[in-house]
Amino acid sequence: MSFNRKVAYSAKQKRKQLQERKKRKAASANEARIYESTVVSPYEHHFLPSERLDRTSAPEVAGKPMKQFVPAQTSAGTSRLRSVFEKLTPEVVERARLASMKPLKRLPQTALEVGIASDDKLIDFPKRPKWNYGMTKEQLEQTEKDGFEEWLNDIYERYGDHVLQETVDGEQEQLSWFEHNLEVWRQLWRVLEISDIILIIVDIRHPILHLPTTLYRYITEELGRKVVCVFNKVDLVAEKTVYAWRKYFEEVYPELHIATFSCFPRDKTLIDDTSTYVMRTRLKRPRGRGYNATGIRDILLACKDVQLDKQGVKVDWNTLIKNYDHESEQPVDGIHHEDTSDSDDESDTGSMDGLDDEFSGILNVTDHEVTPHKDHVTIGLVDPHLLLSYANRPPQRWKEQFDQFHNGSDCGHTKHFQTIHLTGNVRLCDSPGLVFPSLLPKPLQILGGMYPIAQVQEPYSVIQYLAERIPLEKLLRLSPPDGDKDHSWSAWEICEEYAKDRGFYTAKAARPDVYRAANALLTLTCDGRILLSFKPPGFFNTTKYELMKLREVEAQENEENEEDETEDESSDDETEEDHTPVKVTNIFEALENA
């Protein structure tokens, strides 16, 4: 029996191997830059492609609009689209670092009150251009590309100064990060077009950020579709916060139906989610909590309440609600899914081909016999931010999908729509998570889950934005550096003391790793363990929402009393009828009545 003798691997050979690897990486990067991309030179140093997806999926461009299309499939058999985000210059990073060392300016509670922006501050999103059945596929795609480029150019012509004149001041209005990839917007257009009811998923901590007014108006006014807003993660805030946002949305969005959802049970004893003691308690909660999703019934009831009247399709909502009620623990028979295994088939997350097969009749502009979604009621899910989508795994039950819905602090990877059949004529259609353009402080975008934490170049201004609104050092139980109880904290000092408390030190110099501590705090905030919860206007200084709640309780009590009185009257009438004497005209008839 012979054995191959091991050959020594010299330092020279290792050095050569590393040099060859470096050359291969440089060659692949150059090829990616050459790939179909158009860069507007005045902006080319301001943007940076996301690093969270495969490098082979899209070119590494750095420019204003990202006008490019990705290959149909990568080596893994999945199609991934790359998002492009603004790159901060070293000067901006250094200014922010120095500004974070200045004492914080504590803001009053009213700084947490936010409302919808006025019409002059709204930025429209790209819409699918008009088309007709006489257009070929190539003509339609070119029309969409031209319209998208025109929209991008208009955005930067009108709001480009907000980006180029970037300052550390977080309150300054500036053009936010938003999606630059046309293919992702196309997925949104498809979902909006084929859906009868559209669910918009928002985070209850900052719902204004995740419900663009322009999207609501487009769905209700131009498309004429029904809209349901789902308040997600309601377990993180108090009941009065959920109620206040519900009433505010009903006031500003009259055609909006509202439902709530949570992957974890709510704390019914939680009264004030702005209390330092309560927030400190939340910080200690165990991370490995078991999922106990609540809200599926509420969402389906909201879909029923929109009173969709679709000719030729009749939906038994009561049966559907009963099947997917949270109290049901056994698998429900008769519920159809696209996929119940781990194999790659039509409903797999990355398989665009299988999804296009299902909707090829709907989306084929050359087919004159197309009648979109005539046999189904389609419920479309729209996610106007980038948090983890539920569609990353093959569905077993719809309840399990919501258990996976928006629970990560990192950006999701679902970029193509896919469907889940609830019944024979009701189906869910998931759209990609994307960021809409707006005028928002970039620290707020990061705290709102609209930018991946792993790619944050400068987290100190974000910590400053956070610490100005909540007593961060008290939540973390940090001791001031000089031992003075009245010490004026800075964002840098908070990160530095937290790094010492957690044992985060640099490898060589053994200094407190401030960057790592800042990123850890951002992760805790996105996870909800550090609670930054915005409120609707008038929440702190008025009793507007308390009075609304009181009137509703009184109206409900009056209605219940009226029902009880009606039941009592009906029972009295029945009793009187039972004791009404019978007029006897025939003795045998009287005996029969007795």
C-alpha positions in Angstrom: 0.0 0.0 0.0 1.6 3.3 -1.2 1.2 6.7 0.2 1.9 10.0 -1.5 4.7 11.9 0.2 3.8 15.4 1.4 5.7 18.1 -0.4 6.7 21.2 1.5 4.9 24.4 0.5 7.5 27.1 0.5 7.1 30.7 1.3 7.9 31.6 -2.3 5.1 29.4 -3.6 2.7 30.9 -1.1 3.6 34.4 -2.2 3.1 33.4 -5.8 -0.3 32.0 -5.0 -1.4 35.2 -3.2 -0.2 37.3 -6.1 -2.1 35.2 -8.6 -5.3 35.4 -6.5 -4.9 39.2 -6.3 -4.5 39.4 -10.1 -7.7 37.3 -10.6 -9.7 39.6 -8.3 -8.4 42.7 -10.1 -9.3 41.2 -13.5 -12.8 40.3 -12.4 -13.3 43.8 -11.0 -12.2 45.4 -14.3 -14.6 43.1 -16.2 -17.4 44.1 -14.0 -16.8 47.8 -14.5 -16.9 47.3 -18.3 -20.2 45.5 -18.1 -23.2 47.3 -19.5 -23.3 50.4 -17.3 -23.7 54.1 -17.9 -22.1 56.4 -15.4 -22.8 60.2 -15.1 -19.3 61.5 -14.5 -20.1 64.5 -12.2 -21.5 62.0 -9.6 -19.2 59.0 -10.2 -17.3 59.4 -6.9 -20.5 59.7 -4.8 -21.9 56.3 -5.0 -20.9 52.8 -4.0 -22.4 49.4 -4.9 -23.7 47.2 -2.1 -21.4 44.4 -1.1 -24.0 42.1 0.3 -24.7 40.2 -2.9 -22.6 38.2 -5.3 -20.0 40.2 -7.2 -20.9 38.3 -10.3 -24.5 39.5 -10.2 -23.9 43.1 -11.3 -21.1 45.5 -12.3 -19.2 47.4 -9.7 -20.2 50.9 -10.8 -19.9 54.1 -9.0 -22.1 56.7 -10.4 -25.3 58.7 -10.1 -27.9 56.5 -11.8 -27.2 52.8 -12.0 -28.4 52.0 -15.5 -27.7 48.3 -15.9 -29.2 44.9 -16.2 -27.9 41.8 -14.5 -27.5 38.3 -16.0 -30.5 36.0 -15.7 -28.7 33.6 -13.4 -25.5 33.3 -11.4 -23.4 30.3 -10.7 -25.7 29.4 -7.8 -28.7 29.3 -10.1 -30.2 32.4 -8.6 -30.7 35.9 -9.9 -29.7 38.7 -7.6 -29.9 42.4 -8.1 -27.5 44.9 -6.6 -28.5 48.0 -4.8 -26.4 51.1 -5.1 -25.9 53.5 -2.1 -24.2 56.8 -1.6 -20.5 56.7 -0.6 -19.4 59.2 2.0 -16.2 61.0 1.3 -13.3 60.8 3.8 -13.9 64.5 4.6 -17.5 63.9 5.6 -16.5 60.9 7.7 -13.9 62.9 9.5 -16.2 65.9 10.2 -18.8 63.5 11.6 -16.3 61.8 13.8 -15.2 65.2 15.2 -18.8 66.4 15.6 -19.6 63.2 17.6 -17.1 64.3 20.2 -19.0 67.5 21.1 -21.6 67.4 23.9 -25.0 66.2 23.0 -27.9 68.6 22.7 -30.8 66.8 24.3 -34.1 67.2 22.5 -37.6 67.3 24.1 -40.0 64.4 23.7 -41.8 66.3 21.0 -38.8 65.7 18.8 -40.2 62.1 18.5 -43.4 63.4 16.9 -43.4 63.2 13.1 -46.1 63.6 10.5 -46.4 63.2 6.7 -44.4 65.6 4.6 -46.1 68.4 2.7 -46.7 68.0 -1.0 -43.8 70.3 -1.9 -41.4 67.9 -0.1 -42.6 64.7 -1.7 -40.5 62.9 -4.2 -42.4 60.8 -6.7 -41.2 57.2 -7.5 -40.7 55.8 -11.1 -43.9 54.5 -12.7 -44.2 52.1 -15.6 -44.6 54.2 -18.8 -47.7 53.8 -21.0 -47.6 50.9 -23.4 -49.9 49.2 -25.9 -50.3 45.7 -27.3 -48.6 46.7 -30.6 -45.2 47.2 -28.8 -42.6 44.4 -28.9 -40.8 43.3 -25.8 -37.7 45.1 -26.8 -39.6 48.3 -27.4 -41.3 48.1 -24.1 -38.1 47.5 -22.2 -36.4 50.3 -23.9 -39.3 52.7 -23.2 -39.1 51.7 -19.5 -35.3 52.2 -19.4 -35.6 55.6 -21.0 -38.3 56.7 -18.6 -36.4 55.5 -15.6 -33.2 57.3 -16.7 -35.2 60.5 -17.3 -36.7 60.1 -13.8 -33.2 59.6 -12.2 -31.9 62.7 -14.0 -34.8 64.8 -12.8 -34.3 63.6 -9.2 -30.6 64.7 -9.2 -31.2 67.9 -11.0 -33.8 68.9 -8.4 -32.3 67.5 -5.2 -28.6 66.8 -6.1 -27.4 69.8 -4.1 -28.8 68.0 -1.0 -26.2 65.3 -1.6 -23.3 67.3 -2.8 -23.6 69.8 0.1 -23.8 67.1 2.7 -23.2 68.2 6.3 -23.0 66.5 9.6 -26.3 68.1 10.7 -28.7 65.2 10.9 -31.7 67.5 10.8 -30.8 69.0 7.4 -33.1 67.8 4.6 -31.1 65.7 2.2 -31.7 63.3 -0.6 -32.0 59.9 1.0 -30.6 56.6 -0.2 -33.0 55.0 -2.6 -33.1 52.2 -5.2 -31.2 52.8 -8.4 -31.8 49.5 -10.1 -34.5 49.5 -12.8 -35.1 45.7 -12.5 -36.1 46.0 -8.9 -38.7 48.7 -9.7 -40.0 46.5 -12.5 -40.8 43.8 -9.9 -42.8 46.3 -7.9 -44.7 47.4 -11.0 -45.6 43.8 -11.8 -46.9 43.2 -8.3 -49.0 46.4 -8.2 -50.5 45.5 -11.6 -51.6 42.0 -10.9 -52.8 42.6 -7.3 -56.4 43.3 -6.2 -55.5 44.0 -2.6 -52.2 45.5 -1.7 -50.6 45.0 1.8 -48.0 47.6 2.7 -45.9 46.4 5.6 -44.6 49.2 8.0 -42.6 49.1 11.2 -44.8 50.5 14.0 -41.7 52.3 15.5 -41.5 54.6 12.5 -44.4 53.9 10.1 -44.2 57.3 8.3 -40.8 56.3 6.9 -42.2 53.1 5.4 -45.5 54.3 3.9 -44.7 56.8 1.1 -47.6 59.1 0.4 -46.8 58.9 -3.3 -47.2 55.2 -3.3 -50.6 55.4 -1.5 -51.9 57.9 -3.9 -50.7 55.9 -6.9 -52.4 52.7 -5.7 -55.7 54.3 -4.7 -56.1 57.1 -7.3 -54.4 55.8 -10.5 -54.7 52.0 -10.1 -57.9 52.1 -8.1 -56.8 49.2 -5.8 -57.6 48.4 -2.2 -54.9 49.1 0.3 -54.2 47.5 3.7 -51.5 48.8 6.0 -50.0 46.3 8.3 -48.4 47.6 11.5 -45.6 45.2 12.1 -43.7 44.6 15.4 -46.5 45.9 17.6 -45.0 44.0 20.5 -42.3 46.6 20.8 -44.5 49.5 21.7 -47.4 50.3 24.0 -51.0 49.9 23.0 -51.6 53.7 23.1 -48.8 54.2 20.5 -50.5 51.7 18.1 -53.9 53.3 18.7 -52.5 56.8 18.0 -50.8 55.8 14.8 -54.0 54.0 13.7 -56.1 57.1 14.2 -53.5 59.3 12.5 -53.4 57.1 9.5 -57.1 56.9 9.2 -57.2 60.7 9.3 -54.6 61.3 6.6 -55.2 58.2 4.5 -59.0 57.8 4.4 -59.0 54.8 2.1 -56.5 52.8 4.1 -57.5 49.7 6.1 -55.2 48.9 9.0 -54.2 45.6 10.6 -51.5 44.7 13.2 -49.0 41.9 13.3 -46.3 40.7 15.6 -44.0 37.6 15.7 -43.9 37.7 19.5 -46.6 38.0 22.2 -47.4 41.5 23.4 -46.7 42.7 26.9 -50.2 43.8 28.2 -48.6 45.5 31.2 -46.7 47.9 29.0 -48.2 51.3 29.4 -45.5 53.8 28.6 -42.9 52.8 26.0 -40.9 56.1 26.5 -40.1 55.3 30.2 -36.4 54.9 30.9 -37.1 52.0 33.2 -39.2 50.2 30.6 -36.6 50.7 27.9 -33.9 49.4 30.2 -36.0 46.3 30.9 -36.4 45.7 27.2 -32.7 45.9 26.7 -32.3 42.9 28.9 -34.9 40.7 27.2 -33.6 37.3 26.0 -32.6 37.3 22.3 -33.7 33.7 21.7 -37.4 34.2 22.2 -39.7 31.7 20.5 -41.9 32.8 17.7 -45.6 33.2 18.6 -47.0 35.1 15.6 -50.2 37.0 16.2 -52.1 39.0 13.6 -52.9 36.7 10.7 -56.6 36.8 11.6 -56.4 40.6 11.8 -54.8 40.9 8.4 -57.4 38.6 6.7 -60.2 40.5 8.4 -58.8 43.7 7.0 -58.7 42.1 3.5 -62.4 41.1 4.0 -63.4 44.6 5.2 -62.2 46.2 1.9 -65.3 44.6 0.4 -63.6 43.6 -2.9 -66.3 42.9 -5.5 -64.7 41.0 -8.3 -66.8 39.5 -11.0 -66.5 35.8 -11.4 -64.5 35.2 -8.2 -66.2 34.6 -4.9 -64.0 34.3 -1.8 -65.2 32.6 1.4 -63.3 34.9 3.7 -64.8 33.4 6.9 -63.5 29.9 6.0 -60.1 31.3 5.1 -59.9 33.2 8.3 -60.8 30.1 10.3 -58.2 28.1 8.5 -55.4 30.5 9.2 -56.6 31.5 12.7 -53.7 31.6 15.2 -55.5 29.3 17.5 -55.4 26.5 14.9 -52.4 24.3 15.7 -52.9 21.4 13.2 -52.0 21.7 9.5 -55.0 22.8 7.5 -56.1 20.5 4.6 -56.9 22.0 1.3 -54.4 24.8 1.5 -52.2 24.9 -1.6 -48.6 26.0 -1.6 -46.2 26.5 -4.5 -43.4 24.6 -2.8 -43.1 22.4 0.3 -39.6 21.2 -0.2 -36.1 22.5 -0.4 -35.7 21.7 -4.1 -35.4 24.4 -6.7 -38.7 24.7 -8.5 -41.1 27.4 -9.7 -41.5 29.0 -6.3 -37.9 29.0 -5.1 -36.7 32.3 -3.9 -34.2 33.0 -6.6 -35.8 31.3 -9.6 -37.1 34.0 -11.9 -37.8 31.6 -14.7 -40.5 29.7 -12.8 -42.1 32.9 -11.6 -42.2 34.3 -15.1 -43.8 31.1 -16.4 -46.7 31.7 -14.0 -47.2 35.3 -15.0 -46.1 35.0 -18.6 -49.7 35.4 -19.8 -50.3 38.4 -17.6 -47.1 40.2 -18.6 -46.9 39.3 -22.3 -47.7 42.6 -24.1 -48.1 40.9 -27.4 -51.0 38.6 -26.3 -54.3 40.2 -27.1 -56.3 37.7 -25.1 -54.8 38.6 -21.7 -57.2 39.3 -18.8 -55.0 40.0 -15.8 -55.8 37.9 -12.7 -59.3 37.1 -13.8 -59.6 33.8 -11.9 -57.9 34.8 -8.7 -57.9 37.4 -5.9 -54.3 38.4 -5.6 -53.0 40.0 -2.4 -49.8 41.8 -3.1 -47.2 42.5 -0.4 -45.2 45.7 -0.7 -42.2 46.3 1.5 -41.0 50.0 1.2 -37.7 49.2 3.0 -35.0 46.6 3.0 -35.6 44.5 6.2 -35.6 40.7 5.9 -38.5 39.4 3.8 -40.4 36.4 4.7 -40.0 34.8 1.3 -36.5 33.6 1.9 -37.7 30.0 2.6 -40.2 27.7 1.0 -43.6 28.2 2.7 -45.2 25.5 4.8 -48.0 27.7 6.2 -48.8 31.3 5.8 -48.4 31.8 9.5 -44.9 30.6 9.3 -44.1 33.1 6.6 -45.1 36.0 8.8 -42.9 34.5 11.5 -40.0 35.1 9.1 -41.3 38.5 8.1 -39.1 41.5 8.8 -37.2 40.2 11.8 -33.6 40.8 10.8 -31.4 43.8 11.3 -29.7 43.2 7.9 -31.1 43.8 4.5 -33.1 41.1 2.8 -32.2 39.3 -0.4 -35.6 38.7 -2.0 -35.6 40.7 -5.2 -38.1 38.8 -7.3 -41.8 38.5 -6.6 -43.2 35.0 -5.9 -46.6 33.6 -5.0 -48.2 31.5 -2.3 -51.7 30.0 -2.9 -53.9 30.2 0.2 -56.9 28.7 -1.5 -57.9 27.8 -5.0 -58.7 31.4 -5.9 -56.7 33.5 -3.3 -53.0 33.9 -3.6 -50.2 36.1 -2.0 -47.7 37.8 -4.2 -44.5 39.1 -2.6 -42.6 42.1 -4.1 -39.0 43.0 -3.5 -38.0 45.2 -0.6 -36.8 48.5 -1.9 -36.2 52.1 -0.7 -38.3 54.9 -2.1 -36.6 58.4 -2.6 -37.3 61.0 0.0 -35.8 63.9 1.9 -34.7 62.3 5.2 -31.7 62.6 7.5 -29.5 59.6 6.6 -29.1 58.7 10.3 -32.8 58.2 10.5 -32.7 56.0 7.4 -30.1 53.8 9.1 -32.1 53.6 12.3 -35.3 52.8 10.3 -33.7 49.7 8.7 -33.4 51.4 5.2 -29.7 50.9 5.0 -27.6 47.8 5.9 -25.7 48.4 9.1 -22.7 46.4 7.9 -22.1 49.0 5.2 -22.3 52.1 7.5 -19.1 54.0 7.0 -19.6 56.5 9.8 -21.9 55.3 12.6 -21.1 58.1 15.1 -23.6 60.7 13.7 -26.3 57.9 13.9 -25.5 57.3 17.5 -25.6 61.1 18.1 -29.0 61.3 16.4 -30.2 58.4 18.7 -28.7 59.8 21.9 -30.2 63.2 21.4 -33.7 61.6 21.5 -33.4 58.9 24.2 -31.2 58.7 27.3 -28.8 56.2 25.8 -26.2 56.3 28.5 -28.9 55.6 31.2 -30.2 52.7 29.3 -26.8 51.2 29.0 -26.0 52.0 32.7 -22.7 53.7 31.7 -20.5 55.5 34.2 -19.2 59.0 33.1 -15.5 59.1 32.3 -14.8 61.7 34.9 -17.1 60.3 37.6 -19.3 63.5 37.5 -23.0 62.7 37.6 -23.7 65.9 35.7 -21.3 65.0 32.9 -22.3 66.2 29.5 -22.1 63.1 27.3 -21.1 63.0 23.7 -21.9 60.3 21.2 -18.2 59.3 21.0 -17.9 58.9 24.8 -21.1 56.8 24.8 -19.5 54.5 22.3 -16.2 54.5 24.0 -17.6 53.6 27.4 -19.8 51.0 25.9 -16.8 49.4 24.2 -15.0 49.3 27.6 -18.1 47.8 29.2 -18.4 45.0 26.6 -14.6 44.4 26.2 -14.4 45.7 22.7 -10.7 46.6 22.1 -8.5 47.0 19.0 -6.1 44.2 18.3 -2.8 46.0 18.3 -3.1 49.2 20.4 -5.7 47.7 22.8 -7.8 50.9 22.6 -11.6 50.9 23.0 -13.0 49.8 19.6 -15.4 52.7 19.2 -16.5 51.7 15.7 -17.5 48.2 16.8 -19.4 49.5 19.8 -21.3 52.0 17.6 -22.3 49.2 15.2 -23.4 47.0 18.1 -25.6 49.8 19.3 -27.2 50.2 15.9 -27.9 46.5 15.8 -29.6 46.6 19.2 -31.7 49.6 17.9 -32.8 47.9 14.7 -33.6 44.7 16.7 -35.8 46.7 19.1 -33.8 46.1 22.2 -33.0 49.8 22.2 -36.3 51.4 21.4 -36.6 54.5 19.2 -40.3 54.9 18.7 -41.7 57.9 16.9 -45.2 59.2 17.6 -47.9 61.0 15.6 -48.3 64.8 16.0 -49.9 65.8 19.2 -49.1 62.6 21.1 -47.2 64.2 24.0 -48.7 67.7 24.5 -52.4 67.0 23.8 -55.1 64.5 25.0 -56.4 64.1 21.4 -55.9 60.3 21.2 -57.0 59.7 24.8 -60.3 61.5 24.1 -60.8 59.4 20.9 -60.3 56.2 22.9 -62.7 57.4 25.6 -65.4 58.2 23.1 -64.9 54.8 21.4 -65.2 53.0 24.8 -68.4 55.0 25.7 -69.9 54.3 22.2 -69.2 50.6 22.6 -70.7 50.5 26.0 -73.8 52.4 24.8 -74.1 50.0 21.9 -73.8 47.0 24.2 -76.5 48.4 26.6 -78.9 49.0 23.7 -78.4 45.4 22.6 -79.1 44.2 26.1 -82.2 46.3 26.3 -83.4 45.0 22.9 -82.8 41.4 24.1 -84.7 42.1 27.3 -87.6 43.6 25.5 -87.8 40.7 23.0 -87.7 38.2 25.9 -90.5 40.1 27.7 -92.6 40.0 24.6 -92.1 36.3 24.2 -93.1 35.8 27.9 -96.3 37.8 27.4 -97.2 35.8 24.3 -96.7 32.6 26.3 -99.2 33.8 29.0 -101.8 35.3 26.6 -105.2 33.7 27.4 -106.8 31.6 24.7 -110.3 32.5 23.7 -112.2 29.3 23.8 -114.8 28.8 21.1 -114.6 25.1 21.0 -113.8 22.8 23.9 -111.9 20.3 21.8 -109.8 23.1 20.2 -109.0 24.4 23.7 -107.9 21.0 24.8 -105.7 20.7 21.7 -104.1 24.1 22.4 -103.4 23.1 26.0 
